[in-house]
Amino acid sequence: MSRLVSYSSSDSSDEEEHKDTIVSSNEVSVTKREKLPLPAEVAGLFIDRSVQSKDNPAEHSGRLRSFKHEEGNWATLVYALYSGCEEDHFARLQSELFRCLRPLEFQPMEDYHMSLSRTVTLRHHWIEDMREMLRTSFAEQPSSCCEVCGLAVLSNDEKTRSFLTLTVSCADDVLESYTSAVDKCFKEYNLPPYYKPPLFHISIGWCLGDVTNLVSMQTKHRMQDILNTALSEDEELQYFRVDTVSMKAGNKLFTFHTSAKRSCEKTSGLGFT
């Protein structure tokens, strides 16, 4: 009403004053109307894509991204879980191996799996098609029984991180068949294949930088002895079955089942790589 009072002292005509009154009334009704939130699907259309996400290593224990973050690209990996990490002996084995590597500071992994692909970037609108292709491919693959047989210290392609790994073997080249199936699906989108020749492994610890040449042969032999003792005491550490394969794309997780189960049979150990 204060606005209407201010207009009443002007020299405008009664008609103009009446118009002001109508406008003011409309403005009041508009301000009282609550704003409805935009649906997430619509709001996503108005994201400022010129703003790039900045990588802050301090938020990830000093780790750097293997590739630059881009809007719409999802980091994607195909892998099989390692069930042996659920055993009490696994934590003890991990601690003993980390002590052997001092003064290098190795940290536990967030999860324990055997990779069947490189980590690649997948466009968001490709995810469902890739999921269906992998589901179809692994439905034709047999399950497998894998054996932990050795140790290796490896680095990533960028040489920014090193990994303490358990090497894995499997009879009848089943794991090679798995990676070939993944490679075939990846090729449809011009994504890189798995490493040739493949070294199947489970990363159990990491540290910053490339330290592959800093671990002495004496240390490697000592760690192999520790591993052999642990495996002889607990077969659940040594053998694990692969009945399902997973694909993680960003925060999306998909699981694919193999065709038939197999019984576990012992393969020959390979030692330290």
VEXKEDO-710582 format. One record per atom (N, C-alpha, C): residue in three letters; x, y, z. Coordinates in steps of 0.02 Angstrom, whole numbers, padded with zeros to 5 digits, always signed. Atoms other than C-alpha are relative to their C-alpha. Layout:
<rs>
ALAXYZ
...
</rs>
This chain:
<rs>
MET+00040-00059+00000
MET+00000+00000+00000
MET+00043+00063+00000
SER-00042-00060-00001
SER+00146+00118+00026
SER+00013+00025-00070
ARG-00013-00021+00068
ARG+00175+00119-00161
ARG-00061+00038-00027
LEU+00060-00034+00023
LEU-00004+00170-00195
LEU-00005+00069+00030
VAL+00002-00066-00032
VAL+00008+00311-00071
VAL+00047+00048-00034
SER-00047-00045+00034
SER+00161+00381-00157
SER-00027+00024-00066
TYR+00029-00020+00063
TYR+00069+00383-00323
TYR-00056+00050+00010
SER+00057-00044-00011
SER-00080+00475-00248
SER+00019+00073+00004
SER-00024-00069-00003
SER+00025+00632-00227
SER+00024+00026-00067
SER-00024-00022+00065
SER+00071+00638-00412
SER-00055+00037-00036
ASP+00047-00038+00041
ASP-00013+00741-00547
ASP-00034-00042-00053
SER+00029+00044+00051
SER-00069+00588-00646
SER-00076+00001+00005
SER+00073+00001+00003
SER-00251+00569-00697
SER-00026-00058+00039
ASP+00030+00055-00036
ASP-00374+00455-00610
ASP+00008-00066-00038
GLU-00007+00061+00041
GLU-00360+00333-00757
GLU+00069-00031+00010
GLU-00068+00025-00009
GLU-00171+00320-00738
GLU+00009-00030+00069
GLU-00005+00025-00068
GLU-00189+00299-00551
GLU-00032-00068+00005
HIS+00035+00064+00000
HIS-00313+00158-00583
HIS+00044-00056-00030
LYS-00046+00048+00032
LYS-00187+00073-00700
LYS+00055-00020+00049
ASP-00052+00015-00048
ASP-00053+00087-00566
ASP-00025-00047+00053
THR+00029+00043-00051
THR-00168+00007-00443
THR-00005-00072-00024
ILE+00005+00068+00028
ILE-00199-00142-00557
ILE+00068-00032-00005
VAL-00067+00027+00006
VAL-00014-00165-00592
VAL+00027-00021+00068
SER-00025+00014-00067
SER+00027-00156-00408
SER-00033-00062+00028
SER+00036+00058-00026
SER-00105-00284-00366
SER+00028-00064-00032
ASN-00028+00058+00034
ASN-00035-00403-00498
ASN+00069-00017+00027
GLU-00066+00011-00026
GLU+00141-00381-00431
GLU-00003-00034+00068
VAL+00007+00030-00066
VAL+00084-00424-00256
VAL-00017-00073-00006
SER+00020+00069+00008
SER-00001-00583-00315
SER+00057-00043-00028
VAL-00056+00037+00028
VAL+00155-00634-00414
VAL+00051-00016+00054
THR-00050+00011-00052
THR+00271-00612-00265
THR-00022-00052+00051
LYS+00026+00049-00048
LYS+00159-00722-00158
LYS+00000-00071-00029
ARG+00002+00065+00033
ARG+00164-00864-00286
ARG+00067-00036+00010
GLU-00061+00037-00012
GLU+00291-00999-00240
GLU+00029-00026-00066
LYS-00034+00026+00060
LYS+00421-01050-00370
LYS+00006-00076+00005
LEU-00006+00073+00002
LEU+00414-01232-00421
LEU+00070-00020-00023
PRO-00068+00021+00021
PRO+00583-01323-00433
PRO-00002-00033-00069
LEU-00006+00032+00065
LEU+00641-01378-00605
LEU+00015-00074+00009
PRO-00020+00071-00002
PRO+00646-01566-00636
PRO+00074-00007-00014
ALA-00072+00009+00008
ALA+00824-01633-00628
ALA+00020-00007-00073
GLU-00016+00010+00071
GLU+00817-01684-00812
GLU+00003+00067-00038
VAL+00001-00065+00033
VAL+00775-01505-00862
VAL+00057+00044+00026
ALA-00053-00041-00029
ALA+00895-01421-00741
ALA+00068-00019-00029
GLY-00063+00023+00028
GLY+01036-01529-00813
GLY+00016+00029-00068
LEU-00011-00030+00066
LEU+01011-01446-00982
LEU+00033+00068+00004
PHE-00025-00068-00007
PHE+01068-01279-00910
PHE+00065+00003+00039
ILE-00065+00000-00033
ILE+01233-01335-00833
ILE+00050+00039-00042
ASP-00052-00038+00036
ASP+01376-01218-00878
ASP+00057-00048-00016
ARG-00050+00049+00019
ARG+01485-01340-00974
ARG+00067+00032-00014
SER-00065-00032+00010
SER+01621-01210-00995
SER+00042-00003+00063
VAL-00036+00005-00063
VAL+01667-01235-00812
VAL+00028-00071+00006
GLN-00033+00065-00004
GLN+01792-01378-00800
GLN+00010-00020+00072
SER-00013+00026-00067
SER+01805-01489-00648
SER+00075-00002+00012
LYS-00071-00003-00015
LYS+01973-01461-00565
LYS+00019-00059+00045
ASP-00024+00057-00039
ASP+02071-01609-00498
ASP+00042+00025+00057
ASN-00038-00020-00059
ASN+02132-01581-00321
ASN+00030-00062+00032
PRO-00031+00060-00027
PRO+02259-01716-00273
PRO-00005-00005+00076
ALA+00004+00001-00073
ALA+02246-01665-00090
ALA-00062-00036+00025
GLU+00062+00033-00019
GLU+02070-01736-00089
GLU+00003-00075-00012
HIS-00004+00071+00018
HIS+02131-01906-00152
HIS+00068-00029+00020
SER-00064+00025-00026
SER+02289-01939-00048
SER+00057+00010-00050
GLY-00053-00016+00048
GLY+02396-01859-00183
GLY-00007-00031-00068
ARG+00009+00033+00064
ARG+02327-01964-00325
ARG-00024+00048-00053
LEU+00021-00040+00057
LEU+02303-01887-00497
LEU-00043-00042-00046
ARG+00041+00036+00049
ARG+02173-01932-00627
ARG+00045-00026-00057
SER-00037+00027+00058
SER+02236-02044-00767
SER-00018+00036-00064
PHE+00020-00038+00058
PHE+02140-01936-00890
PHE-00042+00059+00024
LYS+00034-00062-00017
LYS+02064-01763-00888
LYS-00076-00011+00005
HIS+00073+00005-00006
HIS+01885-01750-00825
HIS-00034+00043-00052
GLU+00040-00036+00048
GLU+01762-01700-00959
GLU-00073-00016+00012
GLU+00072+00009-00011
GLU+01575-01674-00942
GLU-00027-00053-00048
GLY+00030+00052+00042
GLY+01482-01828-01004
GLY+00043-00061-00009
ASN-00045+00058+00004
ASN+01634-01945-00995
ASN+00000-00036+00067
TRP+00003+00039-00062
TRP+01624-02086-00867
TRP+00058-00050+00000
ALA-00054+00049-00007
ALA+01776-02184-00806
ALA-00031-00069+00007
THR+00032+00066+00005
THR+01738-02366-00844
THR+00052-00055+00005
LEU-00045+00057-00009
LEU+01818-02531-00792
LEU-00042-00064+00002
VAL+00030+00066-00004
VAL+01772-02714-00817
VAL+00046-00044+00043
TYR-00042+00036-00048
TYR+01831-02832-00679
TYR-00039-00058+00031
ALA+00029+00055-00040
ALA+01801-02987-00572
ALA+00023+00010+00072
LEU-00017-00010-00071
LEU+01796-02974-00382
LEU+00042-00058+00026
TYR-00041+00049-00034
TYR+01923-03065-00274
TYR-00030-00014+00068
SER+00034+00017-00063
SER+01834-03157-00133
SER+00049-00012+00057
GLY-00049+00014-00052
GLY+01995-03196-00039
GLY+00012+00057+00048
CYS-00012-00058-00043
CYS+02002-03020+00032
CYS-00046-00001+00062
GLU+00046+00004-00057
GLU+01860-03069+00150
GLU+00029-00043+00056
GLU-00030+00044-00050
GLU+01974-03190+00244
GLU+00043+00039+00049
ASP-00042-00032-00051
ASP+02062-03142+00407
ASP+00073-00003-00019
HIS-00070+00008+00020
HIS+02225-03207+00335
HIS+00021+00053-00050
PHE-00017-00049+00051
PHE+02216-03078+00196
PHE+00028+00064+00031
ALA-00023-00061-00033
ALA+02234-02928+00312
ALA+00070-00009+00030
ARG-00066+00013-00029
ARG+02382-03009+00399
ARG+00052-00005-00055
LEU-00046+00004+00057
LEU+02464-03052+00232
LEU+00016+00069-00027
GLN-00009-00067+00026
GLN+02439-02875+00170
GLN+00047+00041+00045
SER-00041-00038-00047
SER+02517-02799+00328
SER+00073-00023-00002
GLU-00068+00026+00002
GLU+02669-02914+00320
GLU+00036+00022-00064
LEU-00031-00021+00063
LEU+02700-02872+00137
LEU+00016+00074+00000
PHE-00012-00072-00004
PHE+02684-02685+00170
PHE+00063+00014+00042
ARG-00059-00010-00043
ARG+02815-02700+00309
ARG+00064-00016-00038
CYS-00059+00018+00040
CYS+02935-02784+00188
CYS+00020+00057-00047
LEU-00013-00052+00050
LEU+02919-02635+00070
LEU+00023+00066+00031
ARG-00023-00062-00031
ARG+02966-02501+00198
ARG+00072+00014-00018
PRO+00037-00062-00019
PRO+03021-02362+00190
PRO-00052+00024-00052
LEU+00053-00019+00046
LEU+02904-02358+00039
LEU-00067-00005+00035
GLU+00064-00004-00036
GLU+02731-02309+00101
GLU-00057-00024-00045
PHE+00056+00028+00038
PHE+02602-02426+00024
PHE-00064+00005+00041
GLN+00066-00007-00031
GLN+02417-02399+00062
GLN-00047-00054-00026
PRO+00049+00049+00024
PRO+02273-02525+00053
PRO-00042+00028-00056
MET+00046-00020+00052
MET+02159-02521-00098
MET-00070+00009+00029
GLU+00069-00009-00022
GLU+01978-02468-00084
GLU-00041-00063-00012
ASP+00032+00064+00011
ASP+01923-02635-00158
ASP+00051-00045-00035
TYR-00049+00049+00025
TYR+02006-02794-00222
TYR-00033-00040-00057
HIS+00029+00032+00059
HIS+01973-02858-00396
HIS+00055-00016-00051
MET-00044+00016+00056
MET+02054-02929-00552
MET-00027+00035-00062
SER+00022-00039+00058
SER+02044-02809-00698
SER-00002-00043-00063
LEU+00007+00034+00064
LEU+01983-02875-00866
LEU+00000+00049-00058
SER-00005-00052+00051
SER+02001-02710-00958
SER+00045+00055+00026
ARG-00030-00063-00022
ARG+02096-02548-00953
ARG-00056+00044+00028
THR+00049-00051-00019
THR+02011-02403-00867
THR-00006+00049-00059
VAL+00012-00041+00059
VAL+01932-02305-01010
VAL-00053+00052+00016
THR+00054-00048-00007
THR+01816-02157-01032
THR-00056-00018-00048
LEU+00058+00020+00039
LEU+01642-02199-01092
LEU-00051+00056+00001
ARG+00051-00052+00003
ARG+01516-02072-01153
ARG-00064-00025+00033
HIS+00058+00020-00039
HIS+01359-02073-01046
HIS-00052-00037-00042
HIS+00051+00031+00041
HIS+01244-02116-01190
HIS+00022-00066-00031
TRP-00023+00066+00023
TRP+01351-02269-01232
TRP-00009-00054+00053
ILE-00003+00047-00056
ILE+01333-02351-01061
ILE-00049-00058-00008
GLU+00050+00053+00005
GLU+01171-02447-01090
GLU+00016-00049-00056
ASP-00018+00045+00055
ASP+01229-02514-01258
ASP+00059-00044+00019
MET-00058+00039-00022
MET+01395-02568-01183
MET-00021-00053+00050
ARG+00025+00048-00049
ARG+01305-02652-01038
ARG-00032-00060-00035
GLU+00034+00054+00034
GLU+01197-02753-01157
GLU+00048-00043-00040
MET-00050+00039+00038
MET+01345-02804-01266
MET+00040-00046+00046
LEU-00039+00041-00047
LEU+01444-02865-01116
LEU-00043-00055+00031
ARG+00045+00051-00028
ARG+01293-02955-01042
ARG-00006-00059-00048
THR+00006+00053+00051
THR+01271-03051-01205
THR+00065-00039-00007
SER-00064+00033+00009
SER+01456-03088-01221
SER+00016-00048+00057
PHE-00019+00042-00056
PHE+01481-03156-01045
PHE-00051-00056+00013
ALA+00048+00055-00004
ALA+01323-03261-01054
ALA+00025-00061-00039
GLU-00029+00054+00039
GLU+01423-03366-01178
GLU+00067-00023+00026
GLN-00065+00017-00029
GLN+01581-03373-01071
GLN-00009-00049+00058
PRO+00004+00045-00058
PRO+01615-03514-00946
PRO+00023+00036+00063
SER-00029-00025-00062
SER+01646-03478-00764
SER+00071-00027+00005
SER-00069+00022-00005
SER+01824-03504-00704
SER+00021-00003+00073
CYS-00032+00003-00066
CYS+01927-03550-00552
CYS+00071+00025-00008
CYS-00065-00033+00007
CYS+02078-03438-00531
CYS+00043-00015+00061
GLU-00047+00014-00054
GLU+02234-03463-00427
GLU+00049+00058+00008
VAL-00052-00049-00016
VAL+02342-03332-00342
VAL+00066-00038+00003
CYS-00062+00040+00006
CYS+02519-03386-00383
CYS+00064+00040+00009
GLY-00062-00037-00007
GLY+02642-03242-00362
GLY-00013+00073+00016
LEU+00003-00071-00016
LEU+02679-03058-00334
LEU+00033+00040-00056
ALA-00032-00045+00048
ALA+02723-02911-00445
ALA-00011+00072+00024
VAL+00007-00072-00013
VAL+02755-02725-00419
VAL-00005+00033-00069
LEU+00015-00029+00066
LEU+02679-02631-00566
LEU-00014+00075+00008
SER+00018-00071+00000
SER+02651-02449-00613
SER-00054+00012-00052
ASN+00049-00017+00051
ASN+02511-02364-00708
ASN+00034+00030-00061
ASP-00030-00024+00063
ASP+02538-02300-00885
ASP+00033+00068+00008
GLU-00026-00068-00009
GLU+02568-02122-00823
GLU+00059+00003+00048
LYS-00055+00004-00049
LYS+02699-02180-00693
LYS-00013+00045+00060
THR+00016-00042-00058
THR+02607-02081-00560
THR-00015-00042+00063
ARG+00013+00044-00056
ARG+02565-02232-00450
ARG+00029-00069-00013
SER-00024+00069+00004
SER+02638-02403-00413
SER-00047-00044+00042
PHE+00046+00046-00032
PHE+02543-02557-00356
PHE+00035-00065+00019
LEU-00020+00067-00020
LEU+02584-02713-00257
LEU-00057-00046-00020
THR+00053+00041+00028
THR+02489-02851-00344
THR+00012-00074+00013
LEU-00002+00073+00001
LEU+02448-03036-00328
LEU-00013-00022-00071
THR+00010+00023+00068
THR+02471-03120-00496
THR-00046-00061+00001
VAL+00054+00050+00003
VAL+02334-03240-00553
VAL+00009-00043-00063
SER+00000+00045+00058
SER+02332-03392-00667
SER-00066-00038-00002
CYS+00062+00037+00009
CYS+02190-03496-00737
CYS+00010-00050-00057
ALA-00007+00052+00052
ALA+02179-03657-00838
ALA-00040+00017-00062
ASP+00038-00002+00064
ASP+02124-03665-01020
ASP-00008+00070-00029
ASP+00001-00067+00029
ASP+02156-03481-01058
ASP-00068+00034+00005
VAL+00067-00030-00007
VAL+01984-03433-00992
VAL+00005+00076+00010
LEU-00006-00073-00012
LEU+02044-03262-00932
LEU+00015+00037-00064
GLU-00012-00031+00066
GLU+02112-03224-01105
GLU-00064+00004-00040
SER+00064-00001+00034
SER+01941-03269-01172
SER-00044+00057+00026
TYR+00038-00055-00029
TYR+01863-03144-01051
TYR+00023+00067-00029
THR-00025-00065+00024
THR+01977-03001-01104
THR-00013+00008-00075
SER+00016-00005+00072
SER+01951-03043-01288
SER-00072+00021-00011
ALA+00071-00019+00006
ALA+01763-03030-01262
ALA-00010+00074+00016
VAL+00004-00071-00017
VAL+01785-02860-01178
VAL+00030+00043-00055
ASP-00033-00037+00054
ASP+01906-02801-01312
ASP-00045+00007-00061
LYS+00045-00002+00058
LYS+01780-02845-01447
LYS-00055+00052+00010
CYS+00052-00051-00014
CYS+01646-02739-01363
CYS+00030+00070-00001
PHE-00033-00065-00002
PHE+01768-02596-01333
PHE+00017+00025-00070
LYS-00020-00020+00068
LYS+01823-02597-01515
LYS-00056+00036-00036
GLU+00057-00032+00032
GLU+01647-02546-01567
GLU-00001+00075+00014
TYR-00001-00071-00018
TYR+01680-02379-01481
TYR+00070+00029-00002
ASN-00070-00022+00008
ASN+01865-02362-01526
ASN+00034+00009+00067
LEU-00032-00002-00065
LEU+01917-02395-01347
LEU+00060-00048+00000
PRO-00060+00041+00003
PRO+02090-02470-01312
PRO-00010-00070+00030
PRO+00006+00068-00026
PRO+02108-02658-01284
PRO+00042-00010+00064
TYR-00039+00016-00060
TYR+02182-02742-01130
TYR+00073-00010-00020
TYR-00071+00005+00013
TYR+02371-02758-01113
TYR+00018-00066-00034
LYS-00025+00058+00036
LYS+02463-02878-01228
LYS+00075-00006+00014
PRO+00040+00055-00027
PRO+02523-02997-01164
PRO-00031+00020+00067
PRO+00033-00019-00062
PRO+02404-02989-01017
PRO+00037-00028+00061
LEU-00024+00025-00065
LEU+02465-03004-00837
LEU-00058+00009+00049
PHE+00059-00005-00043
PHE+02312-03044-00734
PHE+00022+00006+00073
HIS-00023-00014-00068
HIS+02328-02977-00558
HIS-00054+00034+00041
ILE+00043-00034-00048
ILE+02242-02910-00403
ILE+00043+00050+00038
SER-00038-00050-00036
SER+02308-02746-00335
SER-00022-00001+00073
ILE+00017+00001-00072
ILE+02319-02753-00144
ILE+00029+00060+00037
GLY-00027-00060-00031
GLY+02415-02591-00111
GLY+00027+00047-00052
TRP-00025-00050+00047
TRP+02472-02430-00193
TRP+00044+00051+00036
CYS-00037-00058-00025
CYS+02596-02288-00170
CYS+00012+00048-00057
LEU-00010-00052+00051
LEU+02635-02127-00262
LEU+00065-00011-00037
GLY-00060+00003+00041
GLY+02760-02124-00404
GLY+00015-00070-00026
ASP-00021+00064+00028
ASP+02848-02262-00500
ASP+00057-00027+00042
VAL-00050+00028-00044
VAL+02942-02369-00374
VAL+00019-00071-00022
THR-00011+00069+00023
THR+02955-02527-00479
THR+00073-00020+00002
ASN-00072+00015-00001
ASN+03145-02514-00484
ASN+00031+00008+00069
LEU-00026-00011-00067
LEU+03162-02477-00299
LEU-00009-00060+00046
VAL+00011+00061-00040
VAL+03109-02649-00237
VAL+00054-00051-00019
SER-00056+00044+00014
SER+03262-02761-00222
SER-00023-00071-00011
MET+00016+00071+00011
MET+03266-02942-00276
MET-00005-00037+00066
GLN+00003+00032-00065
GLN+03299-02991-00096
GLN-00068+00011+00033
THR+00066-00016-00027
THR+03139-02903-00042
THR-00054-00040-00037
LYS+00049+00039+00038
LYS+03043-02989-00182
LYS-00001-00073+00021
HIS-00003+00070-00022
HIS+03103-03161-00127
HIS-00031-00007+00069
ARG+00028+00003-00067
ARG+03058-03124+00053
ARG-00076+00005-00002
MET+00073-00006+00006
MET+02883-03069+00003
MET-00031-00062-00031
GLN+00026+00062+00030
GLN+02860-03224-00105
GLN-00005-00055+00052
ASP+00002+00050-00054
ASP+02903-03333+00045
ASP-00060+00012+00046
ILE+00058-00017-00043
ILE+02773-03240+00150
ILE-00065-00020-00034
LEU+00061+00017+00038
LEU+02643-03263+00013
LEU-00010-00076-00002
ASN+00006+00073+00004
ASN+02681-03450-00007
ASN-00025-00029+00066
THR+00022+00024-00066
THR+02659-03476+00180
THR-00074+00014+00011
ALA+00070-00020-00009
ALA+02493-03381+00182
ALA-00046-00043-00043
LEU+00042+00040+00045
LEU+02426-03479+00033
LEU-00006-00072+00023
SER+00001+00069-00024
SER+02473-03645+00109
SER-00045-00007+00062
GLU+00041+00002-00061
GLU+02378-03600+00269
GLU-00073+00013-00014
ASP+00070-00018+00014
ASP+02219-03539+00184
ASP-00014-00005-00074
GLU+00015+00008+00071
GLU+02156-03605+00017
GLU-00049+00052-00026
GLU+00047-00052+00021
GLU+02022-03470+00016
GLU+00037+00062-00026
LEU-00042-00053+00028
LEU+02163-03347-00016
LEU+00026-00019-00069
GLN-00033+00023+00060
GLN+02237-03453-00153
GLN-00047-00008-00059
TYR+00046+00013+00054
TYR+02083-03499-00254
TYR-00062+00044+00005
PHE+00063-00036+00001
PHE+01934-03395-00306
PHE-00035-00013-00066
ARG+00040+00016+00058
ARG+01793-03429-00426
ARG-00026+00065-00033
VAL+00030-00055+00036
VAL+01734-03309-00561
VAL-00064-00025-00034
ASP+00065+00016+00029
ASP+01549-03335-00593
ASP-00035+00061-00029
THR+00029-00063+00024
THR+01508-03152-00623
THR+00056+00049-00016
VAL-00046-00054+00019
VAL+01597-03005-00704
VAL-00038+00065+00007
SER+00033-00064-00011
SER+01560-02823-00664
SER+00028+00054-00045
MET-00022-00061+00034
MET+01569-02659-00758
MET-00021+00059+00043
LYS+00016-00061-00036
LYS+01580-02497-00661
LYS+00013+00059-00046
ALA-00005-00060+00042
ALA+01546-02338-00759
ALA-00023+00059+00043
GLY+00017-00053-00047
GLY+01555-02186-00646
GLY-00029-00029+00063
ASN+00033+00028-00060
ASN+01432-02224-00505
ASN-00050-00055-00018
LYS+00045+00054+00021
LYS+01339-02356-00606
LYS+00038-00066+00001
LEU-00031+00065-00005
LEU+01376-02539-00572
LEU-00046-00053-00032
PHE+00038+00053+00034
PHE+01321-02685-00682
PHE+00036-00067+00010
THR-00028+00067-00011
THR+01347-02872-00654
THR-00025-00047-00055
PHE+00016+00047+00054
PHE+01353-03006-00790
PHE+00017-00071+00023
HIS-00010+00069-00020
HIS+01337-03194-00761
HIS+00030-00040-00057
THR-00029+00046+00050
THR+01441-03324-00850
THR-00049-00058-00010
SER+00049+00051+00021
SER+01360-03477-00929
SER-00004-00060+00047
ALA+00001+00062-00039
ALA+01412-03626-00823
ALA+00056+00001+00052
LYS-00050+00003-00054
LYS+01506-03662-00661
LYS+00050-00056-00013
ARG-00053+00050+00006
ARG+01669-03755-00654
ARG+00026-00018+00070
SER-00034+00017-00062
SER+01758-03848-00516
SER+00070+00028-00001
CYS-00067-00029-00004
CYS+01922-03775-00454
CYS+00053-00054-00006
GLU-00056+00046+00007
GLU+02080-03863-00510
GLU+00064+00039+00007
LYS-00063-00035-00013
LYS+02255-03819-00457
LYS+00041+00008-00064
THR-00045-00013+00056
THR+02369-03738-00586
THR+00070+00011+00028
SER-00069-00008-00023
SER+02557-03715-00578
SER+00014+00072+00020
GLY-00018-00067-00023
GLY+02625-03567-00479
GLY+00054+00030-00044
LEU-00046-00035+00044
LEU+02724-03435-00570
LEU+00053+00039+00037
GLY-00051-00037-00038
GLY+02818-03349-00428
GLY-00003+00074-00011
PHE-00003-00073+00004
PHE+02871-03168-00423
PHE+00018+00023-00069
THR-00013-00027+00067
THR+02864-03069-00585
THR+00042+00063+00005
</rs>
